[in-house]
Amino acid sequence: MENEKLFPFNTCEKPNQSGIAQPYSVFINILSCLLILFFLVQSKSIYSFVFLFFILLFQLFHAFSHSLHISNAIQTNIIHMIAYLVNLSNFILLYHYTHSFPATWFFIVLFVLICMDFYFLFFEDTLYYVVSQFIIILFIYFYYYPLLPKFIQRSIFSISFFIIVISMIIFNEKINCKKMLAFFPHFPFHILVEIMGLIIFYIIASNFYKL
């Protein structure tokens, strides 16, 4: 696993030297895009539409990033910015649905989490700021949890479970990628992350489009 500025080519799927660099990850991400689009066009409100639109944008750029690498940290920074648009639109959706403006402590904690996230972005590698984004997502969900309908509450627990799973897979990829590729040099281990992501996107899209 090389310097994080090689994202996403520092993931555990050896890139091709020509054509689509990481075709397995691209394929799974395209499936995610189609799935999200399916629920996007059925959105029940402009707020759920915008939320799913930014998730779709995130996955489209994610797929592009596994296809072609741009020098330096451009891809990392763009996808990180889109992640914040996803989180912001998610917050607005929940606020609009519940008509509940958060308490002051919510914004204090959120500010601390964002500071942590940007520290990881600039001073650590991909693994840490991916996890910090997960923490921000879950913090927003569980703050609004008591005010949400039962089907959304159930989906939040499912999302939380698969976020934990995907975080463990990412940690394993970070630590053991070279060893795994030494035994199976052509196996695209990173698709395990993408498959878990596909499941998470399905859970989110199939439930939140109704809000």
C-alpha positions in Angstrom: 0.0 0.0 0.0 1.7 3.2 -1.2 1.3 6.9 -0.4 -2.4 7.9 -0.1 -2.0 10.4 -2.9 -2.1 7.4 -5.2 -5.8 6.9 -4.2 -7.5 4.8 -5.3 -4.6 2.8 -6.7 -3.3 2.2 -3.2 -6.2 -0.1 -2.7 -5.8 -3.9 -2.7 -6.5 -4.4 -6.4 -3.5 -4.3 -8.7 -4.2 -1.7 -11.4 -3.9 -2.5 -15.1 -1.3 -0.5 -17.0 -3.7 0.2 -19.8 -7.5 0.5 -20.2 -9.6 0.5 -17.1 -7.2 0.5 -14.2 -9.3 -1.5 -11.7 -12.2 -3.0 -13.6 -13.6 -5.1 -10.8 -14.0 -2.1 -8.5 -15.4 -0.1 -11.4 -18.0 -2.8 -12.1 -19.3 -2.9 -8.6 -19.4 0.9 -8.4 -21.4 1.1 -11.6 -23.9 -1.4 -10.2 -24.2 0.9 -7.2 -24.8 3.9 -9.4 -27.6 2.0 -11.3 -29.2 1.0 -8.0 -29.1 4.5 -6.6 -30.5 5.9 -9.8 -33.4 3.5 -9.6 -34.5 4.9 -6.2 -33.5 8.4 -7.1 -36.1 8.8 -9.7 -38.7 7.6 -7.2 -37.8 10.1 -4.5 -40.8 11.4 -2.5 -39.4 14.8 -1.9 -36.9 17.3 -3.3 -34.8 16.7 -0.1 -34.5 12.9 -0.6 -33.8 13.6 -4.3 -30.9 15.9 -3.5 -29.5 13.5 -0.9 -29.6 10.5 -3.4 -28.3 12.7 -6.2 -25.1 13.5 -4.2 -24.7 9.9 -3.3 -24.9 9.1 -7.0 -22.4 11.8 -7.8 -20.1 10.3 -5.1 -20.3 6.9 -6.7 -19.9 8.1 -10.2 -16.7 9.9 -9.3 -15.7 6.9 -7.2 -16.1 4.7 -10.3 -14.1 7.2 -12.4 -11.3 7.2 -9.9 -10.9 3.5 -10.1 -10.8 3.8 -13.9 -8.2 6.6 -14.2 -5.7 8.1 -11.8 -5.0 11.8 -11.7 -1.7 13.0 -10.3 -1.4 14.2 -6.8 -4.3 14.4 -4.3 -6.9 15.8 -6.7 -9.2 12.7 -6.6 -8.9 12.4 -2.9 -9.9 16.0 -2.3 -12.8 16.0 -4.8 -14.3 12.8 -3.4 -13.9 14.1 0.1 -15.7 17.3 -0.8 -18.6 15.3 -2.4 -18.7 13.2 0.8 -19.4 16.5 2.7 -22.2 17.3 0.3 -23.7 13.9 0.9 -23.6 14.5 4.7 -25.0 18.0 4.4 -27.9 16.9 2.2 -28.5 14.0 4.6 -28.7 16.4 7.6 -31.0 18.7 5.7 -33.2 15.8 4.8 -33.5 14.6 8.4 -34.1 18.1 9.6 -36.8 18.8 7.1 -38.5 15.5 7.9 -38.4 15.8 11.7 -38.7 19.7 11.8 -36.2 19.5 14.7 -33.3 21.8 14.8 -30.3 20.3 16.7 -29.2 21.4 20.1 -26.0 23.4 20.6 -24.1 20.4 21.7 -24.8 18.7 18.4 -22.9 21.4 16.5 -20.0 21.4 19.0 -19.6 17.6 18.6 -20.0 17.9 14.9 -17.3 20.6 14.7 -14.9 18.4 16.7 -15.6 15.5 14.3 -15.0 17.7 11.3 -11.7 19.0 12.7 -10.7 15.4 13.3 -11.7 14.5 9.8 -9.6 17.2 8.2 -6.6 16.4 10.4 -6.8 12.8 9.1 -7.2 14.1 5.5 -4.1 16.2 5.6 -1.8 14.3 7.9 -2.9 10.6 7.8 -3.8 8.2 5.0 -7.0 7.2 3.4 -8.0 4.7 6.0 -8.5 7.2 8.8 -10.5 9.9 7.1 -12.8 7.2 5.6 -13.6 6.1 9.1 -14.0 9.6 10.3 -16.6 10.2 7.6 -18.4 7.1 8.8 -18.4 8.5 12.3 -19.9 11.8 11.1 -22.7 9.9 9.2 -23.6 7.7 12.2 -23.5 10.7 14.6 -26.1 12.5 12.5 -28.3 9.4 12.2 -28.3 8.5 15.9 -29.0 12.1 16.9 -32.2 12.0 14.8 -32.9 8.4 15.5 -35.7 8.9 18.1 -37.6 11.1 15.7 -37.5 8.9 12.7 -40.0 6.2 11.5 -39.5 2.6 12.5 -38.3 1.5 9.0 -35.6 4.2 9.0 -34.6 3.3 12.5 -34.1 -0.4 11.5 -32.1 0.7 8.4 -29.8 2.8 10.6 -28.9 -0.3 12.6 -28.3 -2.2 9.4 -26.1 0.7 8.0 -24.2 0.8 11.3 -23.5 -3.0 11.1 -22.2 -2.8 7.6 -20.1 0.3 8.3 -18.4 -1.7 11.1 -17.8 -4.6 8.7 -16.4 -2.3 5.9 -14.2 -0.6 8.4 -12.7 -3.9 9.5 -12.1 -4.9 5.9 -10.4 -1.6 5.2 -8.2 -2.0 8.2 -7.3 -5.6 7.1 -6.6 -4.3 3.6 -4.3 -1.6 5.0 -2.4 -4.0 7.2 -2.3 -7.2 5.2 -2.6 -6.2 1.5 1.0 -7.1 0.5 0.7 -10.5 2.2 -2.6 -11.2 0.5 -1.4 -10.2 -2.9 1.7 -12.3 -2.4 -0.5 -15.4 -2.1 -3.1 -14.3 -4.7 -1.5 -11.6 -6.9 -4.4 -11.3 -9.3 -7.3 -11.4 -6.9 -9.1 -8.0 -6.5 -9.4 -8.0 -2.7 -10.7 -4.4 -2.7 -14.0 -5.5 -4.2 -14.9 -6.8 -0.7 -15.0 -3.1 0.3 -17.0 -2.2 -2.8 -19.5 -5.0 -2.2 -20.1 -3.9 1.4 -20.5 -0.4 0.0 -23.1 -1.6 -2.5 -25.1 -3.1 0.4 -24.9 0.1 2.4 -26.1 2.2 -0.6 -28.9 -0.2 -1.2 -30.1 0.1 2.4 -29.9 3.9 2.3 -31.4 4.4 -1.1 -34.3 1.9 -0.7 -35.3 3.5 2.6 -34.5 7.2 2.5 -36.1 7.8 -0.9 -39.4 7.6 0.9 -38.7 10.6 3.2 
